[in-house]
Amino acid sequence: MTEMTEVNKEKLVADFKVVVADAEELLKATAGQAGEKMADLRAKLQDNLHRARHSLAEAQAAVAEKTRLVARATDDYVHDNPWRSIGIAAGVGLVIGLLIGRR
């Protein structure tokens, strides 16, 4: 379940980047529009984009840190239990081979 959560976080970060890029494009496209309402809207959008970029950077840092911790724990486990790790890898390889062979 933790892996699924990490995948969801990474997808959310990627989707968020797309939204920020689209909003920046919209902001550039409306730069020539006049009017007080449009100026207020652009200012509000710029403020929201600034906060969104900050939140995105924090989310990316959290995902990267979690990934480093998981990688370190995995590395420690493999070093502490090399034969068990080899057995698990062989078992997973066997199962994958059987599944591929069934197709």
C-alpha positions, -999 to 999 in steps of 0.1 A, spaced: 0 0 0 29 23 7 42 18 -29 8 28 -43 8 59 -21 43 69 -34 32 63 -70 1 84 -64 23 112 -49 46 111 -79 16 113 -103 1 141 -83 34 160 -86 35 154 -123 -1 165 -128 5 196 -107 34 206 -129 12 204 -159 -15 226 -142 12 252 -132 26 252 -168 -9 257 -182 -17 285 -158 16 302 -167 6 299 -204 -28 314 -197 -12 342 -177 11 351 -207 -18 348 -232 -39 374 -212 -10 398 -206 -23 421 -233 -58 422 -220 -68 455 -204 -92 462 -175 -91 463 -138 -108 429 -133 -83 413 -157 -53 429 -138 -67 417 -105 -72 382 -119 -37 381 -132 -23 392 -99 -43 366 -80 -32 339 -105 5 349 -101 2 347 -63 -15 313 -66 12 301 -90 39 312 -66 23 293 -37 17 263 -60 54 262 -70 64 263 -34 40 235 -25 53 215 -55 89 219 -44 80 207 -9 61 177 -23 90 168 -46 115 170 -17 92 148 5 89 121 -23 127 122 -29 135 119 8 110 90 12 126 73 -19 161 77 -4 149 61 29 133 32 12 164 26 -10 186 28 21 164 3 40 164 -21 10 202 -18 7 206 -26 44 183 -55 42 201 -70 12 235 -66 29 222 -81 62 204 -110 44 221 -118 11 210 -154 7 174 -146 16 175 -117 -9 188 -141 -36 161 -166 -28 134 -139 -30 147 -126 -63 149 -161 -77 113 -167 -66 100 -135 -81 119 -144 -113 103 -178 -114 68 -164 -109 74 -138 -137 88 -165 -160 57 -187 -154 33 -158 -160 51 -148 -192 52 -184 -203 14 -188 -200 7 -161 -225 
